[in-house]
Amino acid sequence: MRNIKTITEQYREGDFEKRLNLFLECPPLRDEFMQIEQDETSDRSTHLSQAAENQIHRKYPYTRLLKCCQSSIS
């Protein structure tokens, strides 16, 4: 029999199909699985927004200066 820690690690490391199977096999752990999904989604969106902001600043380096000045003017 697998323990909860092992199952959640398998879920984190699994692909879509593996995650779906674990989700269906282990109804008591569904809340924990949903929390893992939400955490990963927020991490991805944070990473993507930071990457997009870095691209803008590389293309238009003065925007970083404007952002700094706007906060002191307000």
Secondary structure as UniProt FT lines:
FT   HELIX           4..13
FT   HELIX           16..25
FT   HELIX           27..29
FT   HELIX           30..59
FT   HELIX           62..73
//
